[in-house]
Amino acid sequence: MVKKIVYFLFVSLFLFSCKQKAELVVYNNTNIDRNNEIIEFCFCSVKDQINFKKGDKIIILNKDNKQVPYQVLADNSTIIFPASVNAKDSSVYTVMTGKPDSVVAKTFGRQVPERKDDFTWENDRIAFRMYGPALAPEKPSNGVDVWLKRTNRLIVDNFYKDDLASIQSYHVDNGEGLDCYKVGTTLGAGGIAPYINNRLFIGSNYDHFEIIDKGPLRTTFKLIYDSLTIGETSIKQTLIISLDAGNQLNKAIVLYDDNDELIKHVAAGIFLHDSAGTKIAKPEKGFIAYAENAVSDAGIPAGRSFVGVYIPTPIESIIIENKHLLAIAKKRPHKSFVYFFGAGWSKWGFPTDDDWFDYMEQAAFKIKNPLQIIIR
């Protein structure tokens, strides 16, 4: 009897030690299909199961045994990949050692010193920029600028290169998109500012930056604002922004320094350029959105441009102030504040205003109800 027990223990240990893969079971508990949604897991949870050794690479396979692109984040532990799961269903992905296929970059971001220190970033859907220290003499805001695009190619570098060489202005649609959004001294397309005593304290350009994740599926970076002035008080603000492939919305983590007891509320906002634009506010679902005519610098109509903001924590009020649609929420002392902002275009996936408003509602729902992973 003892020999049999020892034998079975030996066999079990041998089979476990020979296991060469781990399965990620991704569950969708919602009533909508979730397609190519970026999800993440810790490599530490599968490393031992796949007998990972120094120098090994991993691959992720879908149910058809085809490789799925993935990215290891800057912490060298978190892995992200796109998952697709039907409504009220599950999908299984296999992790094992192997030779990964090359991955086409779908996100990108960098500082652009040749254009006054813009920090510009994009994915396969949309592009954005925020203003840097070299533009300080022109007194820019910390608002968000949008570059509309209608190609899944990465266009930022070419747009800057052609514009600076006077080959093609990025303010005119060349078939791939354009910059027709105006920020000025506003919050632009989803910027954020403290809201104190019924006053909005819009900041200026960022002072420092740090790139954290460089793609191909997620770009994450940090913008540091050394001195946001509130009365006689100067407060440091840090924004950590990430944009995933296939997503219209950025995730933003907002942090203030030790003086942040002064900031009890923040306002994420959208500047209303056009009095004829269409705006929508659904505080019970956490979002505001706006649609307006897009017009190039040459005065040529370019369809409709869209902007949206989603706040996961309760919105206390929504107001219009100084031509801004503002969603105001409570900021807890010494805690980060998380919100999402983004944009879209009628020429790239959103034919009507209602298509954009529906997207914002669905995006808010998905963020509240993330896909779940169980490792087996």
C-alpha positions in Angstrom: 0.0 0.0 0.0 2.8 2.4 0.9 4.6 1.6 -2.4 1.4 2.5 -4.3 1.0 5.8 -2.5 4.7 6.7 -3.2 4.2 5.6 -6.8 1.1 7.8 -7.4 2.8 10.8 -5.7 5.8 10.3 -8.0 3.6 10.2 -11.1 1.6 13.3 -10.0 4.8 15.3 -9.4 6.3 14.1 -12.7 3.1 15.1 -14.6 3.0 18.5 -12.9 6.7 19.1 -13.6 6.1 18.3 -17.3 3.3 20.7 -17.7 4.3 23.1 -20.4 1.3 25.4 -20.6 -1.2 27.5 -18.7 -4.8 28.3 -19.7 -6.4 31.7 -19.3 -10.1 31.4 -19.1 -11.6 34.8 -20.0 -15.2 35.3 -18.8 -17.7 37.8 -20.2 -20.5 38.2 -17.7 -22.3 40.9 -19.7 -25.0 40.7 -22.4 -22.8 42.2 -25.1 -20.0 40.7 -27.2 -16.5 41.9 -26.3 -14.1 42.0 -29.2 -10.4 42.6 -29.1 -10.6 44.1 -25.7 -7.2 44.6 -24.0 -6.9 42.7 -20.8 -4.0 41.9 -18.5 -2.6 39.2 -16.2 0.5 38.8 -14.0 3.2 36.6 -15.6 4.0 35.5 -12.0 0.7 33.5 -12.1 1.8 31.3 -15.0 5.6 31.3 -14.9 5.9 28.0 -12.9 3.2 26.2 -14.8 5.0 26.6 -18.2 8.4 25.8 -16.8 9.7 29.2 -17.8 13.5 29.4 -17.8 15.8 32.4 -18.2 16.0 33.3 -21.9 12.7 31.7 -22.8 10.0 33.6 -24.7 6.3 33.0 -24.4 3.4 32.8 -26.9 -0.3 33.2 -26.4 -2.6 31.1 -28.5 -6.4 31.5 -29.1 -8.9 28.6 -29.5 -7.8 28.2 -33.1 -4.2 27.7 -32.0 -3.2 31.0 -33.6 -0.8 33.4 -31.9 -2.3 36.5 -30.2 -0.2 39.6 -30.0 0.8 40.7 -26.5 2.9 43.2 -24.6 4.9 43.1 -21.4 4.4 46.3 -19.5 7.2 48.3 -17.9 6.9 46.5 -14.5 8.2 43.4 -16.4 5.4 41.4 -14.8 2.1 42.5 -16.3 1.2 41.1 -19.7 -1.6 42.6 -21.9 -3.3 41.1 -24.9 -6.6 41.5 -26.9 -9.3 39.1 -26.0 -12.6 38.4 -27.7 -15.5 36.8 -25.8 -19.2 36.4 -26.8 -21.9 37.7 -24.5 -22.4 35.5 -21.4 -19.6 33.2 -22.6 -15.9 32.4 -22.1 -12.8 32.0 -24.2 -9.7 30.1 -23.5 -6.2 31.3 -24.3 -3.1 29.2 -23.9 0.2 30.5 -22.6 3.4 28.5 -23.3 7.0 28.9 -24.2 7.7 29.5 -27.9 8.9 31.9 -30.6 6.5 34.9 -30.7 5.5 36.4 -34.0 6.4 40.0 -34.7 3.7 42.4 -33.6 2.6 45.5 -35.6 2.6 48.5 -33.4 -0.8 50.0 -32.8 0.1 52.7 -30.3 2.8 55.3 -30.2 3.8 58.4 -28.3 6.7 60.8 -27.9 7.8 64.3 -27.2 8.2 66.4 -30.3 11.0 68.9 -29.6 11.0 69.9 -33.3 7.4 71.3 -32.7 7.9 73.2 -29.4 7.8 70.1 -27.2 4.4 68.8 -28.0 3.7 65.5 -26.4 1.7 63.6 -29.0 0.3 60.1 -28.9 -2.0 57.9 -30.9 -3.4 54.4 -31.6 -5.0 52.8 -34.6 -8.1 54.9 -34.1 -7.3 58.5 -33.0 -4.5 60.8 -31.9 -3.9 63.5 -29.2 -1.4 66.0 -28.0 -0.7 68.3 -25.1 1.6 71.3 -25.0 5.1 71.5 -23.6 7.6 74.0 -22.2 8.9 75.3 -25.5 5.4 76.7 -26.1 5.2 78.5 -22.8 5.7 82.0 -24.2 2.5 81.5 -26.1 0.7 80.7 -22.8 -1.0 77.4 -23.7 -3.3 75.5 -21.4 -3.1 72.0 -20.1 -6.0 71.2 -22.4 -6.1 68.2 -24.7 -5.8 68.6 -28.5 -7.2 66.0 -30.9 -5.9 64.8 -34.3 -8.7 63.1 -36.2 -7.6 60.2 -38.3 -9.1 57.7 -40.7 -6.4 55.1 -41.0 -5.2 52.4 -38.7 -1.6 53.3 -39.5 0.4 55.4 -37.1 0.6 58.9 -38.6 2.1 61.2 -36.0 5.7 61.2 -37.2 4.7 61.6 -40.9 2.2 64.4 -40.1 4.9 66.4 -38.2 7.6 65.7 -40.8 5.5 66.8 -43.8 4.1 69.8 -42.0 7.6 71.1 -40.9 8.9 70.5 -44.4 6.0 72.5 -45.9 5.0 69.4 -47.9 1.5 68.9 -46.4 -0.1 70.7 -43.5 -1.7 68.5 -40.9 -4.4 71.1 -40.6 -5.8 69.9 -43.9 -7.2 66.4 -44.5 -4.8 64.6 -46.8 -6.9 61.4 -46.8 -5.6 60.1 -43.5 -6.9 62.7 -41.1 -6.2 66.2 -39.8 -5.9 68.5 -36.8 -8.8 70.9 -36.9 -9.5 71.1 -33.2 -8.8 74.3 -31.3 -7.6 74.3 -27.7 -6.3 77.8 -26.9 -6.6 78.4 -23.2 -9.3 75.8 -22.6 -9.5 72.3 -21.3 -10.0 71.2 -25.0 -11.1 67.6 -25.5 -11.3 66.2 -22.0 -8.7 68.1 -19.9 -9.0 68.3 -16.2 -8.6 71.0 -13.6 -9.4 71.7 -9.9 -12.8 73.2 -9.3 -12.8 75.3 -6.1 -15.4 77.7 -4.9 -17.3 77.6 -8.2 -14.1 78.5 -10.1 -12.2 76.4 -12.7 -8.4 76.6 -12.4 -7.1 75.7 -15.8 -3.3 75.0 -15.9 -0.6 75.7 -18.4 1.9 73.5 -20.3 3.5 70.5 -18.8 7.1 70.9 -17.5 8.5 67.3 -17.6 7.5 64.0 -19.2 8.4 60.4 -18.8 7.4 57.5 -21.2 6.5 54.4 -19.3 5.1 51.9 -21.9 6.1 52.2 -25.5 3.6 49.9 -27.2 2.9 48.0 -29.4 -0.6 47.6 -27.7 -0.4 50.2 -25.0 1.4 53.5 -24.7 1.7 55.0 -21.2 3.4 58.3 -20.2 3.6 60.8 -17.4 3.2 64.5 -17.7 4.3 66.7 -14.8 3.1 70.2 -14.2 5.4 71.8 -11.6 3.2 74.7 -10.5 -0.6 74.8 -10.9 -1.5 78.1 -9.3 -4.5 78.3 -7.1 -4.7 81.7 -5.5 -1.5 82.1 -3.6 -0.8 78.4 -3.5 1.3 76.4 -6.0 0.4 72.8 -6.5 2.2 70.1 -8.5 0.0 68.0 -10.8 1.0 64.7 -12.4 -1.0 63.0 -15.2 -0.4 59.4 -16.0 -2.1 58.7 -19.4 -2.5 55.4 -21.2 -4.0 54.5 -24.5 -4.7 51.0 -25.7 -5.0 49.7 -29.2 -8.5 49.9 -30.6 -9.8 52.2 -27.9 -11.1 55.7 -28.5 -10.7 56.6 -24.8 -7.5 57.3 -22.7 -7.3 56.3 -19.1 -5.9 59.2 -17.0 -4.6 59.0 -13.4 -4.4 62.5 -11.8 -2.2 63.1 -8.7 -1.5 66.3 -6.8 1.2 67.0 -4.2 0.8 67.3 -0.4 -1.2 70.5 -0.7 -4.1 68.7 -2.3 -6.4 69.2 0.7 -7.2 72.4 -1.0 -8.7 70.5 -4.0 -11.9 69.0 -2.9 -13.4 68.8 -6.4 -12.1 68.4 -9.9 -13.8 69.1 -13.2 -13.2 67.1 -16.4 -14.4 69.2 -19.3 -15.1 69.6 -23.0 -14.8 73.0 -24.7 -17.9 73.9 -26.7 -16.6 75.5 -29.9 -19.9 75.5 -31.8 -23.2 76.7 -30.4 -24.9 74.4 -32.9 -23.0 71.4 -31.5 -24.9 68.6 -29.9 -24.1 67.8 -26.2 -25.3 65.0 -24.0 -24.9 64.4 -20.3 -25.7 61.2 -18.4 -24.4 61.6 -14.9 -26.1 58.5 -13.8 -23.9 56.6 -16.2 -20.9 58.7 -15.6 -20.3 60.4 -18.9 -20.6 63.6 -20.9 -20.2 63.8 -24.7 -20.2 66.4 -27.5 -20.5 66.5 -31.3 -19.7 69.4 -33.6 -18.8 70.2 -37.1 -15.2 69.6 -38.1 -13.7 72.3 -40.4 -10.2 72.5 -41.7 -8.1 75.6 -41.5 -8.9 76.2 -45.1 -12.6 76.3 -44.2 -13.3 72.9 -45.8 -16.0 70.9 -44.0 -14.5 67.6 -42.6 -17.5 65.8 -41.2 -18.3 65.7 -37.4 -15.8 65.5 -34.6 -16.7 63.9 -31.3 -15.4 64.2 -27.7 -16.3 62.3 -24.5 -15.4 62.0 -20.8 -16.2 59.2 -18.5 -15.7 59.3 -14.7 -16.1 56.0 -12.8 -16.7 57.7 -9.4 -20.0 59.5 -8.9 -20.5 62.8 -10.8 -21.8 65.4 -8.3 -22.9 67.9 -11.0 -22.7 68.8 -14.6 -22.6 72.5 -15.6 -21.8 74.7 -18.5 -19.3 77.4 -17.6 -17.1 79.6 -19.8 -18.2 77.6 -22.9 -17.2 74.3 -21.2 -19.3 71.3 -20.5 -18.0 70.2 -17.1 -18.4 67.0 -15.1 -17.6 67.8 -11.5 -16.6 65.1 -9.0 -15.2 64.8 -5.6 -11.4 64.4 -5.1 -10.3 62.6 -1.9 -7.3 64.1 -0.2 -4.0 62.3 -0.9 -5.7 59.9 -3.3 -5.4 59.7 -7.1 -8.3 60.5 -9.3 -9.1 58.3 -12.3 -11.1 59.3 -15.4 -11.3 58.6 -19.1 -11.3 61.0 -22.1 -11.3 60.5 -25.8 -12.5 61.4 -29.2 -13.8 60.1 -32.5 -14.7 61.2 -36.1 -17.6 60.7 -38.4 -15.2 59.6 -41.1 -13.8 56.8 -39.1 -16.3 54.5 -37.4 -19.0 56.9 -36.2 -21.3 58.0 -39.0 -23.7 59.9 -36.8 -23.7 61.7 -33.5 -25.8 59.0 -31.9 -23.2 56.4 -32.9 -20.7 58.3 -30.8 -23.1 58.8 -27.9 -23.8 55.0 -28.0 -20.1 54.3 -28.0 -19.6 56.4 -24.9 -22.4 54.6 -23.1 -21.1 51.2 -24.0 -17.5 52.2 -23.1 -18.6 53.3 -19.7 -20.4 50.0 -19.2 -17.4 48.0 -20.3 -15.1 49.8 -17.9 -17.5 49.2 -15.0 -17.8 45.5 -16.0 -14.3 44.3 -17.0 -13.7 40.8 -18.4 -12.6 38.4 -15.8 -9.6 35.9 -16.0 -9.2 32.6 -14.2 -5.9 30.8 -14.7 -5.9 27.0 -14.7 
